[in-house]
């Protein structure tokens, strides 16, 4: 019997890993290690935080857009080459490079440092809109992902309790992008560059990790019930 179920178990482990979860004898779990995995591990965390940190520090010290933007782009190029050398995800490298390149081009061509942040606003909108629409049309993204993970498909839509929990979890993740835009856009309009750089760091992965953990707390009992 174990041999029959092993392919299914291996598939579940693979699916869980893609969502930053792990599977052990107690079922599907999320802890500090798996939470870190959702942001690409320690390397992914550094890769995300370093450009904005360098931008903020150099801008506060020198107020020179060329220096600040140049130093913010360097880590992107370095990690891109590193990931390619390690045969990492090419999509992640291309996406990070495209966003960084667009940010630099917009800022340098306009002569205004604050334009560096516009692609970030666009990226947040690109996540916010589909997540919000999925809730409004009653196909919450969290439900789709977890239904795939636990092999339940879309049958959870017929279960009011699961529908409510998956909707709430999706709204928690949606709030991350809404909060970022609500705080960062006014700072951008006020031309508060240093404050905007600091805010971008604080509302980056720290906020995302809190939201992801909150979403997990909402849905973990459903996952436990279905995976056992």
N, C-alpha and C positions, 0 to 999 in steps of 0.2 A: 504493500500500500504506500509505503514511503517513497518507493521508486516512482510510482505513478504520480504522486503529488510533487516530486522534486522539480520537474520543469516549471510547474506553476509557481512554486516557491522561489525559484531562481528568477523568474520573470517579475515577481512581486518585488524582490530585492532590487532588481534593476530599475523598475519603475520608481520605487521609493527613493533610490539614490538620485534620480533625476530631479526629484522635488526637494532634495536636501534632507531626506529622512533616512532612517536606518531600520533594519528589521532584525530582531533578536528573538529569543525564546518566548518573550512576553508580547510579541507582536510588533507593530510599527511604532517607532519612537522618535521623538525630537528632543535633543539635549543641546548643551553648549557646543559640542563638537559638530553635530549635524546642522545646527543653526549657522555656525561659521561656514559650513560647506555650501550653504545656499548663496553665499556671497563670493564663492570661489576660493574659500580657505583664507589662510593668512596672507597669501600672495595677492589674492583678489581684493582683500580689504585694503592692503597697502596701495595697490594699484588704483583703487578708487579714491582714497583719501589724499594721497600724495600730491596730485596736480593742484587741487584746490588749496591745500595747505601751503604749497610753495607760492602759489599766486598770491594768497593773502599776506604771507610774511614779506615777500619782496615788494608788494604794492604799498604796504604800510611803511616800509623802510625807504624805498626810492621813489615811489609814485611814477614809475616809468613803465608805460604799457608794453614797450618792446621787451624789456627785461622780464617783467612779470609773466607775460604770455609765453615768451620763449622758454623760461624755466618750467612753466606748467606743462608745456608740450613735451619736454625732454623725457619725463617718466613714461608717457604714453608710447613714445617711440622705443624706449628701452624695453618696456615690458612686451611690446608688440614683437620685437625681434626675439626676445627670450622665449615667448610662447611658440613662435614659429620654429625656433631651434629645438624646442622640446616637443614639437608636433602637437601643440595644444589646439584649442578651438580656433580655427581661422575666422569663423563668424564673429567671435568676440573681439578678436584683434581688429578686424575690418570695421566693426561698429564703433569701437573705441577710437580708432584712428580717424574715422569719418567725422565723429562728433567733435573731437579735439581740433581737427583740421578746419572744420567749418567755424568753430568758435574763434580760432586764431584769425582766419581770413576775414570774418565779419568785423572783428575788433580792429585789426590793423588797417583794413581798407576804409573803414569809417573814421578812424582816428579817435574813436571813443572806446575806452576800456570796457565800459559796461556792456557793450555789444557781445562781449565774450560769453555772457551768461544766457543769451537768447536761445541757442540750441538746447540748453538744459530745460528751458521753459517748454520748448516744443516736445522734447522727450517726455516730460511729465504729462503733458496733454495727450500724447500718444498712448500712454498707459491709462490715464484717468478716463478718457472717453469710452474705450471698449469695456472697461470694468464696470462703469456706471450703466452703460447700455445693457450689459449682461444682466444686471440686477433689475432694470426696468422691464425687460422682456421676460423676466423670470427664468433665465438660464445662467445663474451666477457662475462665474469662472471657477471659483473654488470647488463647486460641486462637480463641474465637468472634469477638473483635474483629479479630484479624489475618487470620483466614480470610476475613472480609468484605472486609478491605482488599486482600488480594492475589488476590481472586477465586477462592479455593480452597474456599469454603463450609465444610463440616465434614469434608471428605475427610482432613484431617490426623489425625483420630481413628484412622484405620487405619494410621498410620505411627508406630511406637513411639518413634522418635527425636523427632519433632515433638511427640508427645503428652507426652513427658517434659519437653521444654524449655518448652512452654507451661504445663505444670503447675507447674514450678519458678518460672517468671516470675510466675504468679498467686499462688503462695505468698509470693514476695518482696513483692508489693503487699499481700497479706493481713497480713503481719508489721507493716506500718506502723500499722495500726489496732489490732493486738494489743499492740504496744509502747506506743502512746499510753495505752491503757486500763490496762496493767500498771503503768505509771509514775504516771499522773495520778490514778487512783482511790485508791491509798493516800495520796497527798498530800491529796486531798479529804477522806478519812476522818479524817486527822490535823489537818484545818483549817489546813494550811499554804498560805494563800492566795497570798502573794507567790511562794513556790516554785512553786506550781501555775501561776501566770501566766507565769513565766519558762519553765517546762517546756512550756507550751502553745505558746509561740513557737518554741522549739528543735525540738520534735517536730512542728511544723506543716509548712510547705513545704520547709524544709531537709531533713528526713527523707524527705518525699515525693519530692523531686528525686533524692536518692541512690537510693531504691528504684526509681524509674522508670528511671534510667540503668542500674542493675544488671539490671533486667528486659530492657531493650533489648539489653544485651550478650549476654544469654542467647538472644535470638530473632533478632538481626539477620542472622545467616548464613542462616537459613531464609527470611527476608523477601527477602534479596538473591538467593537461588537462585530464588525463585518469581517475582520481579518483573522479572527480566532475560529 
